[in-house]
Amino acid sequence: MKVRPSVKKMCSDCNITTGKFQGKKRVRIRCKKNPKHNQRQG
Ligand SMILES: [Zn+2]
């Protein structure tokens, strides 16, 4: 999973999820089609 200062969808199969990770509110991209698209906001 990539960690970036900002995340965005890379294809139409990417899903944005938000939640608390490691104690901070973060945005994540989950992609079923292409696991390389998985990202996490830094
Ligand atoms: Zn994707």
mmCIF file of the protein (N, C-alpha, C, O) and its ligand, coordinates in Angstrom:
data_MODEL
# 
_entry.id   MODEL 
# 
loop_
_entity.id 
_entity.type 
_entity.pdbx_number_of_molecules 
1 polymer     1 
2 non-polymer 1 
# 
_entity_poly.entity_id                      1 
_entity_poly.type                           'polypeptide(L)' 
_entity_poly.nstd_linkage                   no 
_entity_poly.nstd_monomer                   no 
_entity_poly.pdbx_seq_one_letter_code       MKVRPSVKKMCSDCNITTGKFQGKKRVRIRCKKNPKHNQRQG 
_entity_poly.pdbx_seq_one_letter_code_can   MKVRPSVKKMCSDCNITTGKFQGKKRVRIRCKKNPKHNQRQG 
_entity_poly.pdbx_strand_id                 A 
# 
loop_
_entity_poly_seq.entity_id 
_entity_poly_seq.num 
_entity_poly_seq.mon_id 
_entity_poly_seq.hetero 
1 1  MET n 
1 2  LYS n 
1 3  VAL n 
1 4  ARG n 
1 5  PRO n 
1 6  SER n 
1 7  VAL n 
1 8  LYS n 
1 9  LYS n 
1 10 MET n 
1 11 CYS n 
1 12 SER n 
1 13 ASP n 
1 14 CYS n 
1 15 ASN n 
1 16 ILE n 
1 17 THR n 
1 18 THR n 
1 19 GLY n 
1 20 LYS n 
1 21 PHE n 
1 22 GLN n 
1 23 GLY n 
1 24 LYS n 
1 25 LYS n 
1 26 ARG n 
1 27 VAL n 
1 28 ARG n 
1 29 ILE n 
1 30 ARG n 
1 31 CYS n 
1 32 LYS n 
1 33 LYS n 
1 34 ASN n 
1 35 PRO n 
1 36 LYS n 
1 37 HIS n 
1 38 ASN n 
1 39 GLN n 
1 40 ARG n 
1 41 GLN n 
1 42 GLY n 
# 
loop_
_struct_asym.id 
_struct_asym.entity_id 
A 1 
B 2 
# 
loop_
_chem_comp.id 
_chem_comp.type 
_chem_comp.mon_nstd_flag 
ARG 'L-peptide linking' y 
ASN 'L-peptide linking' y 
ASP 'L-peptide linking' y 
CYS 'L-peptide linking' y 
GLN 'L-peptide linking' y 
GLY 'peptide linking'   y 
HIS 'L-peptide linking' y 
ILE 'L-peptide linking' y 
LYS 'L-peptide linking' y 
MET 'L-peptide linking' y 
PHE 'L-peptide linking' y 
PRO 'L-peptide linking' y 
SER 'L-peptide linking' y 
THR 'L-peptide linking' y 
VAL 'L-peptide linking' y 
ZN  non-polymer         . 
# 
_pdbx_entity_nonpoly.entity_id   2 
_pdbx_entity_nonpoly.name        ? 
_pdbx_entity_nonpoly.comp_id     ZN 
# 
_pdbx_nonpoly_scheme.asym_id         B 
_pdbx_nonpoly_scheme.entity_id       2 
_pdbx_nonpoly_scheme.mon_id          ZN 
_pdbx_nonpoly_scheme.ndb_seq_num     1 
_pdbx_nonpoly_scheme.pdb_seq_num     101 
_pdbx_nonpoly_scheme.auth_seq_num    101 
_pdbx_nonpoly_scheme.pdb_mon_id      ZN 
_pdbx_nonpoly_scheme.auth_mon_id     ZN 
_pdbx_nonpoly_scheme.pdb_strand_id   A 
_pdbx_nonpoly_scheme.pdb_ins_code    . 
# 
loop_
_atom_site.group_PDB 
_atom_site.id 
_atom_site.type_symbol 
_atom_site.label_atom_id 
_atom_site.label_alt_id 
_atom_site.label_comp_id 
_atom_site.label_asym_id 
_atom_site.label_entity_id 
_atom_site.label_seq_id 
_atom_site.pdbx_PDB_ins_code 
_atom_site.Cartn_x 
_atom_site.Cartn_y 
_atom_site.Cartn_z 
_atom_site.occupancy 
_atom_site.B_iso_or_equiv 
_atom_site.pdbx_formal_charge 
_atom_site.auth_seq_id 
_atom_site.auth_comp_id 
_atom_site.auth_asym_id 
_atom_site.auth_atom_id 
_atom_site.pdbx_PDB_model_num 
ATOM   1   N  N  . MET A 1 1  ? 0.827   -1.207 0.000   1.00 0.00 ? 1   MET A N  1 
ATOM   2   C  CA . MET A 1 1  ? 0.000   0.000  0.000   1.00 0.00 ? 1   MET A CA 1 
ATOM   3   C  C  . MET A 1 1  ? 0.854   1.246  0.000   1.00 0.00 ? 1   MET A C  1 
ATOM   4   O  O  . MET A 1 1  ? 1.821   1.346  0.755   1.00 0.00 ? 1   MET A O  1 
ATOM   5   N  N  . LYS A 1 2  ? 0.499   2.196  -0.845  1.00 0.00 ? 2   LYS A N  1 
ATOM   6   C  CA . LYS A 1 2  ? 1.246   3.453  -0.917  1.00 0.00 ? 2   LYS A CA 1 
ATOM   7   C  C  . LYS A 1 2  ? 0.736   4.432  0.131   1.00 0.00 ? 2   LYS A C  1 
ATOM   8   O  O  . LYS A 1 2  ? -0.450  4.477  0.458   1.00 0.00 ? 2   LYS A O  1 
ATOM   9   N  N  . VAL A 1 3  ? 1.657   5.190  0.628   1.00 0.00 ? 3   VAL A N  1 
ATOM   10  C  CA . VAL A 1 3  ? 1.297   6.251  1.567   1.00 0.00 ? 3   VAL A CA 1 
ATOM   11  C  C  . VAL A 1 3  ? 1.607   7.580  0.913   1.00 0.00 ? 3   VAL A C  1 
ATOM   12  O  O  . VAL A 1 3  ? 2.739   7.844  0.508   1.00 0.00 ? 3   VAL A O  1 
ATOM   13  N  N  . ARG A 1 4  ? 0.589   8.409  0.816   1.00 0.00 ? 4   ARG A N  1 
ATOM   14  C  CA . ARG A 1 4  ? 0.738   9.681  0.109   1.00 0.00 ? 4   ARG A CA 1 
ATOM   15  C  C  . ARG A 1 4  ? 0.152   10.807 0.953   1.00 0.00 ? 4   ARG A C  1 
ATOM   16  O  O  . ARG A 1 4  ? -0.716  10.593 1.799   1.00 0.00 ? 4   ARG A O  1 
ATOM   17  N  N  . PRO A 1 5  ? 0.657   12.023 0.695   1.00 0.00 ? 5   PRO A N  1 
ATOM   18  C  CA . PRO A 1 5  ? 0.066   13.168 1.400   1.00 0.00 ? 5   PRO A CA 1 
ATOM   19  C  C  . PRO A 1 5  ? -1.369  13.398 0.998   1.00 0.00 ? 5   PRO A C  1 
ATOM   20  O  O  . PRO A 1 5  ? -2.182  13.848 1.806   1.00 0.00 ? 5   PRO A O  1 
ATOM   21  N  N  . SER A 1 6  ? -1.687  13.090 -0.248  1.00 0.00 ? 6   SER A N  1 
ATOM   22  C  CA . SER A 1 6  ? -3.071  13.186 -0.686  1.00 0.00 ? 6   SER A CA 1 
ATOM   23  C  C  . SER A 1 6  ? -3.368  11.984 -1.569  1.00 0.00 ? 6   SER A C  1 
ATOM   24  O  O  . SER A 1 6  ? -2.495  11.488 -2.282  1.00 0.00 ? 6   SER A O  1 
ATOM   25  N  N  . VAL A 1 7  ? -4.602  11.528 -1.511  1.00 0.00 ? 7   VAL A N  1 
ATOM   26  C  CA . VAL A 1 7  ? -4.970  10.349 -2.278  1.00 0.00 ? 7   VAL A CA 1 
ATOM   27  C  C  . VAL A 1 7  ? -6.112  10.688 -3.212  1.00 0.00 ? 7   VAL A C  1 
ATOM   28  O  O  . VAL A 1 7  ? -6.887  11.610 -2.959  1.00 0.00 ? 7   VAL A O  1 
ATOM   29  N  N  . LYS A 1 8  ? -6.206  9.949  -4.273  1.00 0.00 ? 8   LYS A N  1 
ATOM   30  C  CA . LYS A 1 8  ? -7.337  10.128 -5.172  1.00 0.00 ? 8   LYS A CA 1 
ATOM   31  C  C  . LYS A 1 8  ? -7.620  8.822  -5.896  1.00 0.00 ? 8   LYS A C  1 
ATOM   32  O  O  . LYS A 1 8  ? -6.773  7.932  -5.972  1.00 0.00 ? 8   LYS A O  1 
ATOM   33  N  N  . LYS A 1 9  ? -8.817  8.735  -6.418  1.00 0.00 ? 9   LYS A N  1 
ATOM   34  C  CA . LYS A 1 9  ? -9.200  7.551  -7.176  1.00 0.00 ? 9   LYS A CA 1 
ATOM   35  C  C  . LYS A 1 9  ? -8.364  7.444  -8.438  1.00 0.00 ? 9   LYS A C  1 
ATOM   36  O  O  . LYS A 1 9  ? -8.093  8.442  -9.106  1.00 0.00 ? 9   LYS A O  1 
ATOM   37  N  N  . MET A 1 10 ? -7.964  6.239  -8.751  1.00 0.00 ? 10  MET A N  1 
ATOM   38  C  CA . MET A 1 10 ? -7.176  6.036  -9.962  1.00 0.00 ? 10  MET A CA 1 
ATOM   39  C  C  . MET A 1 10 ? -7.956  5.305  -11.040 1.00 0.00 ? 10  MET A C  1 
ATOM   40  O  O  . MET A 1 10 ? -7.538  5.288  -12.197 1.00 0.00 ? 10  MET A O  1 
ATOM   41  N  N  . CYS A 1 11 ? -9.071  4.707  -10.684 1.00 0.00 ? 11  CYS A N  1 
ATOM   42  C  CA . CYS A 1 11 ? -9.946  4.096  -11.675 1.00 0.00 ? 11  CYS A CA 1 
ATOM   43  C  C  . CYS A 1 11 ? -11.350 4.035  -11.084 1.00 0.00 ? 11  CYS A C  1 
ATOM   44  O  O  . CYS A 1 11 ? -11.561 4.361  -9.916  1.00 0.00 ? 11  CYS A O  1 
ATOM   45  N  N  . SER A 1 12 ? -12.298 3.618  -11.901 1.00 0.00 ? 12  SER A N  1 
ATOM   46  C  CA . SER A 1 12 ? -13.689 3.627  -11.451 1.00 0.00 ? 12  SER A CA 1 
ATOM   47  C  C  . SER A 1 12 ? -13.967 2.538  -10.416 1.00 0.00 ? 12  SER A C  1 
ATOM   48  O  O  . SER A 1 12 ? -15.022 2.538  -9.782  1.00 0.00 ? 12  SER A O  1 
ATOM   49  N  N  . ASP A 1 13 ? -13.030 1.620  -10.247 1.00 0.00 ? 13  ASP A N  1 
ATOM   50  C  CA . ASP A 1 13 ? -13.230 0.556  -9.267  1.00 0.00 ? 13  ASP A CA 1 
ATOM   51  C  C  . ASP A 1 13 ? -12.639 0.889  -7.910  1.00 0.00 ? 13  ASP A C  1 
ATOM   52  O  O  . ASP A 1 13 ? -12.765 0.114  -6.962  1.00 0.00 ? 13  ASP A O  1 
ATOM   53  N  N  . CYS A 1 14 ? -11.995 2.040  -7.819  1.00 0.00 ? 14  CYS A N  1 
ATOM   54  C  CA . CYS A 1 14 ? -11.439 2.453  -6.538  1.00 0.00 ? 14  CYS A CA 1 
ATOM   55  C  C  . CYS A 1 14 ? -12.545 2.964  -5.625  1.00 0.00 ? 14  CYS A C  1 
ATOM   56  O  O  . CYS A 1 14 ? -13.448 3.675  -6.066  1.00 0.00 ? 14  CYS A O  1 
ATOM   57  N  N  . ASN A 1 15 ? -12.468 2.599  -4.357  1.00 0.00 ? 15  ASN A N  1 
ATOM   58  C  CA . ASN A 1 15 ? -13.425 3.070  -3.370  1.00 0.00 ? 15  ASN A CA 1 
ATOM   59  C  C  . ASN A 1 15 ? -12.707 3.886  -2.313  1.00 0.00 ? 15  ASN A C  1 
ATOM   60  O  O  . ASN A 1 15 ? -11.632 3.517  -1.838  1.00 0.00 ? 15  ASN A O  1 
ATOM   61  N  N  . ILE A 1 16 ? -13.323 5.002  -1.955  1.00 0.00 ? 16  ILE A N  1 
ATOM   62  C  CA . ILE A 1 16 ? -12.755 5.840  -0.898  1.00 0.00 ? 16  ILE A CA 1 
ATOM   63  C  C  . ILE A 1 16 ? -13.358 5.421  0.427   1.00 0.00 ? 16  ILE A C  1 
ATOM   64  O  O  . ILE A 1 16 ? -14.579 5.335  0.561   1.00 0.00 ? 16  ILE A O  1 
ATOM   65  N  N  . THR A 1 17 ? -12.514 5.161  1.398   1.00 0.00 ? 17  THR A N  1 
ATOM   66  C  CA . THR A 1 17 ? -12.992 4.879  2.743   1.00 0.00 ? 17  THR A CA 1 
ATOM   67  C  C  . THR A 1 17 ? -12.284 5.811  3.708   1.00 0.00 ? 17  THR A C  1 
ATOM   68  O  O  . THR A 1 17 ? -11.106 6.126  3.544   1.00 0.00 ? 17  THR A O  1 
ATOM   69  N  N  . THR A 1 18 ? -13.014 6.241  4.704   1.00 0.00 ? 18  THR A N  1 
ATOM   70  C  CA . THR A 1 18 ? -12.394 7.067  5.735   1.00 0.00 ? 18  THR A CA 1 
ATOM   71  C  C  . THR A 1 18 ? -12.584 6.379  7.074   1.00 0.00 ? 18  THR A C  1 
ATOM   72  O  O  . THR A 1 18 ? -13.525 5.611  7.274   1.00 0.00 ? 18  THR A O  1 
ATOM   73  N  N  . GLY A 1 19 ? -11.699 6.663  7.955   1.00 0.00 ? 19  GLY A N  1 
ATOM   74  C  CA . GLY A 1 19 ? -11.806 6.059  9.270   1.00 0.00 ? 19  GLY A CA 1 
ATOM   75  C  C  . GLY A 1 19 ? -10.578 6.376  10.080  1.00 0.00 ? 19  GLY A C  1 
ATOM   76  O  O  . GLY A 1 19 ? -9.649  7.034  9.612   1.00 0.00 ? 19  GLY A O  1 
ATOM   77  N  N  . LYS A 1 20 ? -10.592 5.898  11.294  1.00 0.00 ? 20  LYS A N  1 
ATOM   78  C  CA . LYS A 1 20 ? -9.434  6.130  12.163  1.00 0.00 ? 20  LYS A CA 1 
ATOM   79  C  C  . LYS A 1 20 ? -8.418  5.014  11.965  1.00 0.00 ? 20  LYS A C  1 
ATOM   80  O  O  . LYS A 1 20 ? -8.703  3.836  12.182  1.00 0.00 ? 20  LYS A O  1 
ATOM   81  N  N  . PHE A 1 21 ? -7.246  5.413  11.554  1.00 0.00 ? 21  PHE A N  1 
ATOM   82  C  CA . PHE A 1 21 ? -6.161  4.465  11.445  1.00 0.00 ? 21  PHE A CA 1 
ATOM   83  C  C  . PHE A 1 21 ? -4.996  5.014  12.239  1.00 0.00 ? 21  PHE A C  1 
ATOM   84  O  O  . PHE A 1 21 ? -4.606  6.166  12.051  1.00 0.00 ? 21  PHE A O  1 
ATOM   85  N  N  . GLN A 1 22 ? -4.460  4.243  13.084  1.00 0.00 ? 22  GLN A N  1 
ATOM   86  C  CA . GLN A 1 22 ? -3.322  4.651  13.896  1.00 0.00 ? 22  GLN A CA 1 
ATOM   87  C  C  . GLN A 1 22 ? -3.649  5.923  14.671  1.00 0.00 ? 22  GLN A C  1 
ATOM   88  O  O  . GLN A 1 22 ? -2.796  6.790  14.863  1.00 0.00 ? 22  GLN A O  1 
ATOM   89  N  N  . GLY A 1 23 ? -4.883  6.014  15.106  1.00 0.00 ? 23  GLY A N  1 
ATOM   90  C  CA . GLY A 1 23 ? -5.288  7.113  15.967  1.00 0.00 ? 23  GLY A CA 1 
ATOM   91  C  C  . GLY A 1 23 ? -5.609  8.414  15.272  1.00 0.00 ? 23  GLY A C  1 
ATOM   92  O  O  . GLY A 1 23 ? -5.982  9.391  15.922  1.00 0.00 ? 23  GLY A O  1 
ATOM   93  N  N  . LYS A 1 24 ? -5.469  8.441  13.951  1.00 0.00 ? 24  LYS A N  1 
ATOM   94  C  CA . LYS A 1 24 ? -5.778  9.673  13.233  1.00 0.00 ? 24  LYS A CA 1 
ATOM   95  C  C  . LYS A 1 24 ? -6.792  9.389  12.135  1.00 0.00 ? 24  LYS A C  1 
ATOM   96  O  O  . LYS A 1 24 ? -6.860  8.284  11.595  1.00 0.00 ? 24  LYS A O  1 
ATOM   97  N  N  . LYS A 1 25 ? -7.568  10.398 11.824  1.00 0.00 ? 25  LYS A N  1 
ATOM   98  C  CA . LYS A 1 25 ? -8.529  10.236 10.749  1.00 0.00 ? 25  LYS A CA 1 
ATOM   99  C  C  . LYS A 1 25 ? -7.798  10.296 9.415   1.00 0.00 ? 25  LYS A C  1 
ATOM   100 O  O  . LYS A 1 25 ? -7.074  11.250 9.132   1.00 0.00 ? 25  LYS A O  1 
ATOM   101 N  N  . ARG A 1 26 ? -7.995  9.272  8.607   1.00 0.00 ? 26  ARG A N  1 
ATOM   102 C  CA . ARG A 1 26 ? -7.274  9.183  7.348   1.00 0.00 ? 26  ARG A CA 1 
ATOM   103 C  C  . ARG A 1 26 ? -8.219  8.741  6.240   1.00 0.00 ? 26  ARG A C  1 
ATOM   104 O  O  . ARG A 1 26 ? -9.289  8.181  6.478   1.00 0.00 ? 26  ARG A O  1 
ATOM   105 N  N  . VAL A 1 27 ? -7.779  9.016  5.032   1.00 0.00 ? 27  VAL A N  1 
ATOM   106 C  CA . VAL A 1 27 ? -8.536  8.592  3.856   1.00 0.00 ? 27  VAL A CA 1 
ATOM   107 C  C  . VAL A 1 27 ? -7.783  7.443  3.199   1.00 0.00 ? 27  VAL A C  1 
ATOM   108 O  O  . VAL A 1 27 ? -6.557  7.464  3.085   1.00 0.00 ? 27  VAL A O  1 
ATOM   109 N  N  . ARG A 1 28 ? -8.524  6.469  2.781   1.00 0.00 ? 28  ARG A N  1 
ATOM   110 C  CA . ARG A 1 28 ? -7.925  5.330  2.104   1.00 0.00 ? 28  ARG A CA 1 
ATOM   111 C  C  . ARG A 1 28 ? -8.602  5.089  0.779   1.00 0.00 ? 28  ARG A C  1 
ATOM   112 O  O  . ARG A 1 28 ? -9.789  5.368  0.606   1.00 0.00 ? 28  ARG A O  1 
ATOM   113 N  N  . ILE A 1 29 ? -7.842  4.574  -0.143  1.00 0.00 ? 29  ILE A N  1 
ATOM   114 C  CA . ILE A 1 29 ? -8.401  4.089  -1.398  1.00 0.00 ? 29  ILE A CA 1 
ATOM   115 C  C  . ILE A 1 29 ? -8.248  2.577  -1.419  1.00 0.00 ? 29  ILE A C  1 
ATOM   116 O  O  . ILE A 1 29 ? -7.153  2.042  -1.247  1.00 0.00 ? 29  ILE A O  1 
ATOM   117 N  N  . ARG A 1 30 ? -9.344  1.919  -1.628  1.00 0.00 ? 30  ARG A N  1 
ATOM   118 C  CA . ARG A 1 30 ? -9.298  0.466  -1.800  1.00 0.00 ? 30  ARG A CA 1 
ATOM   119 C  C  . ARG A 1 30 ? -9.728  0.153  -3.221  1.00 0.00 ? 30  ARG A C  1 
ATOM   120 O  O  . ARG A 1 30 ? -10.702 0.713  -3.724  1.00 0.00 ? 30  ARG A O  1 
ATOM   121 N  N  . CYS A 1 31 ? -9.003  -0.737 -3.856  1.00 0.00 ? 31  CYS A N  1 
ATOM   122 C  CA . CYS A 1 31 ? -9.346  -1.106 -5.219  1.00 0.00 ? 31  CYS A CA 1 
ATOM   123 C  C  . CYS A 1 31 ? -9.351  -2.618 -5.343  1.00 0.00 ? 31  CYS A C  1 
ATOM   124 O  O  . CYS A 1 31 ? -8.354  -3.281 -5.061  1.00 0.00 ? 31  CYS A O  1 
ATOM   125 N  N  . LYS A 1 32 ? -10.473 -3.148 -5.764  1.00 0.00 ? 32  LYS A N  1 
ATOM   126 C  CA . LYS A 1 32 ? -10.569 -4.601 -5.922  1.00 0.00 ? 32  LYS A CA 1 
ATOM   127 C  C  . LYS A 1 32 ? -9.884  -5.052 -7.202  1.00 0.00 ? 32  LYS A C  1 
ATOM   128 O  O  . LYS A 1 32 ? -9.266  -6.115 -7.259  1.00 0.00 ? 32  LYS A O  1 
ATOM   129 N  N  . LYS A 1 33 ? -10.009 -4.228 -8.213  1.00 0.00 ? 33  LYS A N  1 
ATOM   130 C  CA . LYS A 1 33 ? -9.526  -4.633 -9.525  1.00 0.00 ? 33  LYS A CA 1 
ATOM   131 C  C  . LYS A 1 33 ? -7.998  -4.604 -9.595  1.00 0.00 ? 33  LYS A C  1 
ATOM   132 O  O  . LYS A 1 33 ? -7.366  -5.525 -10.113 1.00 0.00 ? 33  LYS A O  1 
ATOM   133 N  N  . ASN A 1 34 ? -7.434  -3.546 -9.073  1.00 0.00 ? 34  ASN A N  1 
ATOM   134 C  CA . ASN A 1 34 ? -5.985  -3.385 -9.145  1.00 0.00 ? 34  ASN A CA 1 
ATOM   135 C  C  . ASN A 1 34 ? -5.431  -3.058 -7.765  1.00 0.00 ? 34  ASN A C  1 
ATOM   136 O  O  . ASN A 1 34 ? -5.531  -1.912 -7.326  1.00 0.00 ? 34  ASN A O  1 
ATOM   137 N  N  . PRO A 1 35 ? -4.856  -4.023 -7.076  1.00 0.00 ? 35  PRO A N  1 
ATOM   138 C  CA . PRO A 1 35 ? -4.354  -3.786 -5.716  1.00 0.00 ? 35  PRO A CA 1 
ATOM   139 C  C  . PRO A 1 35 ? -3.282  -2.704 -5.662  1.00 0.00 ? 35  PRO A C  1 
ATOM   140 O  O  . PRO A 1 35 ? -3.029  -2.140 -4.597  1.00 0.00 ? 35  PRO A O  1 
ATOM   141 N  N  . LYS A 1 36 ? -2.661  -2.413 -6.773  1.00 0.00 ? 36  LYS A N  1 
ATOM   142 C  CA . LYS A 1 36 ? -1.650  -1.349 -6.796  1.00 0.00 ? 36  LYS A CA 1 
ATOM   143 C  C  . LYS A 1 36 ? -2.269  0.011  -6.539  1.00 0.00 ? 36  LYS A C  1 
ATOM   144 O  O  . LYS A 1 36 ? -1.568  0.956  -6.180  1.00 0.00 ? 36  LYS A O  1 
ATOM   145 N  N  . HIS A 1 37 ? -3.582  0.118  -6.721  1.00 0.00 ? 37  HIS A N  1 
ATOM   146 C  CA . HIS A 1 37 ? -4.264  1.388  -6.495  1.00 0.00 ? 37  HIS A CA 1 
ATOM   147 C  C  . HIS A 1 37 ? -4.508  1.665  -5.031  1.00 0.00 ? 37  HIS A C  1 
ATOM   148 O  O  . HIS A 1 37 ? -4.843  2.789  -4.658  1.00 0.00 ? 37  HIS A O  1 
ATOM   149 N  N  . ASN A 1 38 ? -4.347  0.661  -4.202  1.00 0.00 ? 38  ASN A N  1 
ATOM   150 C  CA . ASN A 1 38 ? -4.557  0.875  -2.771  1.00 0.00 ? 38  ASN A CA 1 
ATOM   151 C  C  . ASN A 1 38 ? -3.604  1.951  -2.259  1.00 0.00 ? 38  ASN A C  1 
ATOM   152 O  O  . ASN A 1 38 ? -2.388  1.881  -2.439  1.00 0.00 ? 38  ASN A O  1 
ATOM   153 N  N  . GLN A 1 39 ? -4.207  2.950  -1.613  1.00 0.00 ? 39  GLN A N  1 
ATOM   154 C  CA . GLN A 1 39 ? -3.419  4.057  -1.095  1.00 0.00 ? 39  GLN A CA 1 
ATOM   155 C  C  . GLN A 1 39 ? -3.900  4.416  0.282   1.00 0.00 ? 39  GLN A C  1 
ATOM   156 O  O  . GLN A 1 39 ? -5.013  4.075  0.683   1.00 0.00 ? 39  GLN A O  1 
ATOM   157 N  N  . ARG A 1 40 ? -3.061  5.097  0.987   1.00 0.00 ? 40  ARG A N  1 
ATOM   158 C  CA . ARG A 1 40 ? -3.452  5.635  2.289   1.00 0.00 ? 40  ARG A CA 1 
ATOM   159 C  C  . ARG A 1 40 ? -2.911  7.041  2.396   1.00 0.00 ? 40  ARG A C  1 
ATOM   160 O  O  . ARG A 1 40 ? -1.790  7.338  1.985   1.00 0.00 ? 40  ARG A O  1 
ATOM   161 N  N  . GLN A 1 41 ? -3.733  7.887  2.956   1.00 0.00 ? 41  GLN A N  1 
ATOM   162 C  CA . GLN A 1 41 ? -3.264  9.264  3.166   1.00 0.00 ? 41  GLN A CA 1 
ATOM   163 C  C  . GLN A 1 41 ? -2.243  9.265  4.296   1.00 0.00 ? 41  GLN A C  1 
ATOM   164 O  O  . GLN A 1 41 ? -2.424  8.631  5.335   1.00 0.00 ? 41  GLN A O  1 
ATOM   165 N  N  . GLY A 1 42 ? -1.166  10.002 4.049   1.00 0.00 ? 42  GLY A N  1 
ATOM   166 C  CA . GLY A 1 42 ? -0.031  9.989  4.970   1.00 0.00 ? 42  GLY A CA 1 
ATOM   167 C  C  . GLY A 1 42 ? -0.324  10.625 6.287   1.00 0.00 ? 42  GLY A C  1 
ATOM   168 O  O  . GLY A 1 42 ? 0.548   10.680 7.154   1.00 0.00 ? 42  GLY A O  1 
HETATM 169 ZN ZN . ZN  B 2 .  ? -8.403  1.309  -8.918  1.00 0.00 2 101 ZN  A ZN 1 
# 
